Each structure stands twice: as C-alpha cells, then as structure tokens.
Amino acid sequence: MKAIAKERPGPGLELVERPVPKIRPDEVLIEVKRAGICGTDLHIYKWDEWAQSRVRPPVVLGHEFAGVVAEVGALVDRVSVGDVVSAEGHIICGVCEHCRAGEGHVCRDTILLGIDRDGAFADYVAVPATNVISVPPGIPLDHAAVFDPLGNAFHAVLTADIPGRIVAILGCGPIGLFAVGIARAAGASSVIAIEVLDHRLKMAEEMGADILLNPTRDDVEASVREATRGYGADVVCEMSGHPDAIRTALRICRNAGRIQQLGLPRGDVCLNLADDFVFKGITLYGVVGRRIYETWLQMREFVARGLLDITPVITHRLSLDRFEEGLEAIESGEAGKVILCINDDS
C-alpha cells in the first residue's frame, strides 16, 4: 500500500510502499478514504525541536481520518466489514485509575496514532476496535475525517457553561473556527472572534461569530469591555498558545469567568497571576484531546442533526501524493483544514 512516512530523522516526509497492516484479534483494519492534515504533522515534517524529542522513525503519519472497515479481528463483534467509521487517535490503556474514573483523555499510558504507531496517511490503517466510531449516513466523509480536531473544539467549548453566555475565541485556526460554530450552536448569546489574519476572521464570521477583532489594529480589551457592559467575556477559549493571547485571555475574562486553554505555548509564559487570575476568581481549564468517548457522542449528534456545519473550514482537498502542497498551505496560514483524498479522488 501507499503511505506517507517519516522514514528517518530530519526534515521531510516520503511517499513510500508499505505492507498492509496485519490486525490483532481486537483490532479493525480500515480502508482510509479521507485524512486530515494536522499542525502536528507539520511539526514532524519540519523536524522541529518537539518532533525530535517525541517521534521515533520510521512511522506512518496521520491521526485524523475516515474510511470503511475492510477487516475485523476474531474478537470484534460491534464493528462490521463495510461500516463507515472514524476513530479516536488516542489509544488508552483502559485499566489505570484515570481510565476507570472516566478520565481516559489524561491516561498516562496513551499511545498516539501517527506518532507512536503507524497512522492513517495510507491506504489502510489498523486501530483497536474500541477506538472505532461509526459515522451515520448523511455526514460527509470530509467532515468525518476531521472529527479528531473537531472533538478538541467540542471539548474546549462544551466543558464550559455556554447557553446565554458571551464567548470569546482567541485564535481562529481550524480548531478555533470549529469552536466558534460550536459556541453558536450551543446557545451562546454572543461569540467574539479574535485573530490576526483577516481571511480567518472572514471564516469565523461564516461560522457564526458576531464580533470580529484583529489585535494588529483593534483595541481588543476595550472592544470586549464595550461588548460586555464592562464585565468581560463569560467564557474565553484560548486556542493559539501565543503568550500575548494567553495574557489577553486573562484580561478580557470577566471576574469569576472561565478560560478554556487549548493552545500550547512553545515555552514559559510570564503572567500577572495575582491581578489577572487570582483576584478575579477565574477558573482555568486545560483542554487535552477529547473526553473519551463523551466528546465523540456529542459532536456526532451535533453534526448528524445539522446543528453544526463545518464546511467553511475545509479549504483544500488533495490527493495523497500532493501532501506537501497541503503542508505548505498550512504553514503559510492560508489554509483552514486540508483533506487528503485516499482510495477515492471524488
């Protein structure tokens, strides 16, 4: 089969030939139809400091995907050949205290698809049957392929109290754009999108944002105060990880408000914790992955019932051999979500 792999340490990826994976009795073999390129894939492609410390080549990349079940293991009885599916890319142990307490998203023994084991930038991928999620008829494959990052956005938004609240989203990359639509669908009274790239603000508007702010020309703090009767946003989703954005999140959050921190800073961030956090009584929630599997059930229902349309966020559809074009589009900041069409070029 064809696959995109990091064959050896150093910049770049290769389109290679690999054997079709052999599944274990508790696994499922999926013929991949669509795969989404993630910022993590770009880090591995560029072989930056994080990738060098985390990835051990050779490995096939890709953890966002949808496809059709091609084979099931002897112990699998809840998934059938021909099912249209997506899958959770975090493979958890299932037996530690976190997993047994319903906190599998922070399992310390998590194995990551496309990083720790071969992933979905290939004709076929093998995953544990417990990770497979069925895709209802009517959900486009392009949308099902990005359930992984969409789930991050659902986790970020729906672990806060949203109905009737003013929600600010800092950073409108793909997950931030998803968060705008989710907040709108979940009943936010107003959604404020804050982003330095105007074309992303335009997409945020398409996803339902009411107020669009660009920090390079707008006074974000004054604008949020004006839009919130001087109180600040009830919920702030920080999706960029930029130190300035994190500091802004604290300052625009109302007293006793809530910050959902998904963005990952590259290093230490200097904060005024006393004035901007402690004395304001803010709750800070760290968002990692998806709540397994509560988040998947939530987002599947939102999308299947037409409550959320993520079409504006998907900007590129490319064949597998054009993966470098997709990575370049992501690095330039011009792309929303980039979809690779595999085994189906429609």
Backbone hydrogen bonds, N-H to C=O, Kabsch-Sander energy under -0.5 kcal/mol:
donor,donor_aa,acceptor,acceptor_aa,energy
3,A,16,V,-2.0
4,I,121,F,-2.7
5,A,3,A,-0.6
5,A,14,E,-2.8
6,K,59,V,-2.7
7,E,5,A,-0.9
12,G,45,Y,-3.7
14,E,5,A,-2.4
16,V,3,A,-3.3
16,V,14,E,-0.7
18,R,1,M,-3.0
23,I,21,P,-0.5
27,E,24,R,-2.0
28,V,127,V,-2.9
29,L,71,E,-2.8
30,I,28,V,-0.5
30,I,125,V,-2.8
31,E,68,V,-3.1
32,V,30,I,-0.8
32,V,123,D,-1.8
33,K,66,A,-2.6
34,R,66,A,-2.2
35,A,340,L,-1.9
36,G,64,E,-1.8
36,G,145,A,-0.6
37,I,338,V,-2.4
41,D,38,C,-0.6
42,L,38,C,-1.3
43,H,39,G,-2.0
44,I,40,T,-2.0
45,Y,41,D,-2.5
46,K,42,L,-2.6
47,W,43,H,-1.1
48,D,43,H,-1.6
52,Q,48,D,-2.6
53,S,49,E,-1.5
54,R,50,W,-1.2
54,R,51,A,-0.5
55,V,51,A,-2.8
56,R,115,I,-0.5
59,V,6,K,-1.6
61,L,4,I,-1.9
64,E,36,G,-0.6
65,F,63,H,-0.5
66,A,34,R,-2.3
67,G,85,V,-2.5
68,V,31,E,-2.2
69,V,83,D,-2.6
70,A,29,L,-3.0
71,E,29,L,-1.5
73,G,27,E,-2.3
75,L,25,P,-2.1
76,V,73,G,-1.7
77,D,75,L,-0.5
82,G,69,V,-2.5
83,D,80,S,-2.0
85,V,67,G,-2.7
85,V,83,D,-0.5
86,S,133,I,-2.7
87,A,65,F,-0.5
88,E,131,N,-2.4
91,I,89,G,-0.7
91,I,111,I,-3.2
92,I,90,H,-0.8
100,R,96,C,-2.5
101,A,97,E,-1.3
102,G,99,C,-1.5
103,E,98,H,-3.3
106,V,103,E,-2.2
107,C,104,G,-1.8
110,T,107,C,-1.1
111,I,91,I,-2.6
113,L,89,G,-2.7
113,L,111,I,-0.5
114,G,117,R,-2.3
115,I,112,L,-1.7
116,D,112,L,-2.8
117,R,112,L,-1.2
119,G,60,V,-1.9
120,A,62,G,-2.1
121,F,61,L,-2.8
122,A,120,A,-2.0
123,D,2,K,-1.7
125,V,30,I,-1.9
127,V,28,V,-2.2
129,A,26,D,-2.5
131,N,128,P,-1.7
132,V,129,A,-1.3
133,I,86,S,-2.7
135,V,84,V,-2.6
139,I,136,P,-1.6
144,A,140,P,-2.4
145,A,141,L,-2.2
146,V,143,H,-1.2
147,F,144,A,-1.4
150,L,146,V,-2.4
151,G,147,F,-2.5
152,N,148,D,-1.3
153,A,149,P,-1.7
154,F,150,L,-2.3
155,H,151,G,-2.8
156,A,152,N,-2.3
157,V,153,A,-2.4
158,L,154,F,-2.8
159,T,155,H,-0.9
160,A,157,V,-1.6
162,I,160,A,-0.9
164,G,187,G,-3.3
165,R,162,I,-2.8
167,V,165,R,-0.6
167,V,190,S,-2.8
168,A,235,V,-2.7
169,I,192,I,-3.3
170,L,168,A,-0.5
170,L,237,C,-2.8
171,G,169,I,-0.7
171,G,194,I,-3.1
177,L,173,G,-2.8
178,F,174,P,-2.5
179,A,175,I,-2.3
180,V,176,G,-1.8
181,G,177,L,-1.8
182,I,178,F,-2.4
183,A,179,A,-2.7
184,R,180,V,-2.1
185,A,181,G,-2.6
186,A,182,I,-2.5
187,G,184,R,-1.3
188,A,183,A,-2.4
189,S,165,R,-1.8
190,S,165,R,-1.3
192,I,167,V,-3.0
193,A,191,V,-0.5
193,A,211,I,-3.1
194,I,169,I,-2.7
195,E,213,L,-2.3
198,D,196,V,-0.6
200,R,197,L,-0.6
201,L,197,L,-1.6
202,K,198,D,-2.1
203,M,199,H,-1.5
204,A,200,R,-2.4
205,E,201,L,-2.1
206,E,202,K,-1.8
207,M,203,M,-1.7
208,G,205,E,-1.3
209,A,204,A,-2.4
210,D,191,V,-2.4
211,I,191,V,-1.8
213,L,193,A,-2.8
217,R,214,N,-2.2
218,D,214,N,-3.2
220,V,218,D,-1.3
223,S,219,D,-2.6
224,V,220,V,-2.6
225,R,221,E,-2.2
226,E,222,A,-2.3
227,A,223,S,-1.9
228,T,224,V,-1.0
228,T,225,R,-0.7
229,R,226,E,-0.8
230,G,225,R,-3.3
231,Y,228,T,-1.9
233,A,252,I,-2.4
234,D,166,I,-1.2
235,V,166,I,-2.0
236,V,258,R,-2.6
237,C,168,A,-3.2
238,E,236,V,-0.7
238,E,260,Q,-2.3
239,M,170,L,-3.1
239,M,237,C,-0.8
240,S,170,L,-0.5
246,I,242,H,-2.3
247,R,243,P,-2.3
248,T,244,D,-2.3
249,A,245,A,-2.6
250,L,246,I,-1.7
251,R,247,R,-1.7
252,I,248,T,-2.5
253,C,249,A,-0.9
254,R,233,A,-2.6
256,A,280,K,-3.2
257,G,254,R,-2.2
258,R,234,D,-2.0
259,I,283,T,-3.0
260,Q,236,V,-3.1
261,Q,259,I,-0.7
261,Q,285,Y,-2.8
262,L,238,E,-2.4
262,L,260,Q,-0.9
263,G,238,E,-2.3
271,L,269,V,-0.5
273,L,271,L,-1.2
276,D,272,N,-2.4
277,F,273,L,-1.1
278,V,273,L,-3.3
279,F,274,A,-2.8
281,G,277,F,-0.6
281,G,278,V,-1.4
282,I,277,F,-1.7
283,T,257,G,-2.3
284,L,282,I,-0.5
285,Y,259,I,-3.0
285,Y,283,T,-0.5
287,V,261,Q,-2.4
288,V,286,G,-0.6
292,I,290,R,-0.6
293,Y,291,R,-0.7
295,T,291,R,-2.3
296,W,291,R,-0.6
297,L,293,Y,-1.8
298,Q,294,E,-2.1
299,M,295,T,-2.7
300,R,296,W,-2.2
301,E,297,L,-1.7
302,F,298,Q,-2.3
303,V,299,M,-2.6
304,A,300,R,-2.7
305,R,301,E,-2.2
306,G,303,V,-1.4
307,L,302,F,-2.1
308,L,302,F,-1.1
310,I,308,L,-0.5
313,V,310,I,-1.6
314,I,310,I,-0.7
314,I,311,T,-1.2
315,T,313,V,-0.8
315,T,337,K,-1.6
316,H,337,K,-1.6
318,L,339,I,-3.0
320,L,341,C,-0.9
322,R,319,S,-1.9
323,F,320,L,-1.3
325,E,322,R,-0.9
326,G,322,R,-1.3
327,L,323,F,-2.1
328,E,324,E,-2.4
329,A,325,E,-2.1
330,I,326,G,-2.1
331,E,327,L,-2.5
332,S,328,E,-1.9
333,G,329,A,-0.7
333,G,330,I,-1.0
334,E,329,A,-0.9
335,A,329,A,-1.4
337,K,313,V,-3.1
338,V,37,I,-0.5
339,I,316,H,-2.9
339,I,337,K,-0.5
340,L,35,A,-3.8
341,C,318,L,-3.4
341,C,339,I,-0.5
342,I,33,K,-2.6
342,I,340,L,-0.6
